Amino acid sequence: MDTGAGLTTTRPTLSRARARRLVDAAAREAEAISVAVTIVTVDESGVLKEMCRMDGAPLVSVQTALSKAYAAAAIGMPPDDFYAAIESDGAAVASFATRPGLALIGGGMPVMADRQVAGAIGVAGAMTAAEDRRIAEAAVSRAGGEQAG
């Protein structure tokens, strides 16, 4: 008799509460450095969980934050680190750079649980990708959980 054992898997997913904590922590960090950003969290499949567009954040930051979060969830590492790893391979860069919804710039961070991707955060709207990344890293650090890598 087949009991179905081994036919399905479970994987961690970002809870609503943790998604909210990530957004709140990122907003606090952005306020601390006086920048207005959009903050997005996604689940392990890259589906939107929470979003906050701070007052004054540019409109373009909405889609950019989502693309950064999606990339971090899909790749399992910060997208700018991934870009740095493939930068010397022109074919890989061309392949990934043309995928819709995938931003390979700083500001996306995976959120890990049990060494698996449970979701991700994306931040966009600061003047530099380095500032976006700083905000995302601070949020992951303050909201608890594992770092990627």
C-alpha positions in Angstrom: 0.0 0.0 0.0 1.4 3.4 -1.0 1.1 5.8 1.9 2.4 8.7 -0.2 5.6 9.0 1.8 8.2 10.9 -0.1 5.8 12.4 -2.5 5.7 15.8 -0.9 8.0 18.1 0.8 7.7 20.9 3.3 9.8 24.0 3.3 9.8 27.0 5.6 7.8 30.1 4.6 7.9 33.6 5.8 5.0 34.2 8.3 2.9 37.3 8.2 4.2 38.4 11.5 7.9 38.0 10.5 7.1 39.8 7.2 5.6 42.7 9.1 8.6 42.8 11.5 11.0 42.9 8.5 9.1 45.8 7.0 8.9 47.7 10.3 12.7 47.2 11.0 13.6 48.3 7.5 11.4 51.4 7.8 13.1 52.3 11.1 16.5 52.0 9.5 15.5 54.1 6.5 14.2 56.8 8.8 17.4 56.7 10.8 19.4 57.5 7.7 16.8 59.9 6.4 15.8 58.2 3.2 12.3 57.3 1.9 12.2 53.8 0.4 9.8 51.1 -0.6 10.1 47.8 1.3 8.7 44.5 0.1 8.7 41.0 1.6 8.0 37.9 -0.4 7.5 34.2 0.6 9.8 31.4 -0.5 8.2 31.3 -3.9 8.7 35.1 -4.5 5.0 35.9 -3.9 4.3 39.3 -2.2 3.7 39.2 1.6 4.0 42.8 2.7 4.8 46.1 1.1 5.3 49.7 2.5 6.0 52.7 0.3 7.3 55.3 2.6 6.1 58.9 2.1 8.3 60.4 -0.5 9.7 57.1 -1.9 9.9 57.3 -5.7 7.2 55.5 -7.7 9.8 53.4 -9.6 10.9 52.0 -6.2 7.8 49.8 -5.9 8.6 47.5 -8.8 12.3 47.6 -8.1 11.9 46.5 -4.5 9.7 43.7 -5.6 12.2 42.6 -8.2 15.0 42.7 -5.6 13.0 40.6 -3.2 12.0 38.1 -5.9 15.6 37.8 -7.0 16.9 37.1 -3.5 14.2 34.5 -2.9 14.7 32.8 -6.3 18.5 32.8 -6.1 18.9 32.3 -2.4 21.5 35.0 -2.0 21.7 38.7 -2.2 21.2 39.5 -5.9 24.2 41.8 -6.1 26.4 39.1 -4.7 25.1 36.7 -7.4 25.8 39.3 -10.0 29.4 39.6 -8.8 29.7 35.8 -9.0 28.6 35.7 -12.6 29.9 39.1 -13.8 32.8 37.5 -15.8 30.5 35.2 -17.7 28.8 37.3 -20.4 26.3 34.6 -21.4 25.1 34.2 -17.8 24.8 38.0 -17.3 22.9 38.3 -20.5 20.6 35.4 -19.5 19.8 36.6 -16.0 19.8 40.4 -16.8 17.0 39.9 -19.3 14.6 37.9 -17.1 11.5 39.9 -16.2 11.2 40.7 -12.5 14.8 39.9 -11.6 16.9 42.8 -10.3 20.6 41.9 -9.8 21.4 45.0 -7.7 21.9 45.6 -4.0 18.9 45.8 -1.7 17.6 42.2 -1.8 18.3 39.8 1.0 17.0 36.2 1.4 15.4 35.4 4.8 16.5 31.9 5.9 15.1 29.3 8.2 16.7 25.9 8.8 19.2 26.8 6.1 16.5 27.2 3.5 15.0 30.2 1.9 11.8 31.1 3.7 11.3 34.4 1.9 13.1 37.6 1.1 13.1 41.4 1.6 13.7 44.0 -1.1 14.4 47.7 -0.5 14.6 50.4 -3.2 14.5 54.1 -3.4 17.6 55.3 -1.6 20.2 57.1 -3.6 22.5 54.1 -3.9 22.0 50.3 -4.0 24.5 50.2 -1.1 22.1 52.2 1.1 19.2 49.9 0.0 21.3 46.9 1.0 22.3 48.4 4.3 18.6 48.9 5.1 17.7 45.3 4.0 20.6 43.8 6.0 19.6 45.8 9.1 16.0 44.5 8.8 17.0 40.9 8.5 19.4 41.3 11.5 16.8 42.9 13.7 13.9 40.7 12.7 15.8 37.6 13.7 16.7 34.5 11.8 19.6 33.2 9.8 21.7 35.0 7.3 22.2 33.6 3.8 25.5 31.9 3.1 
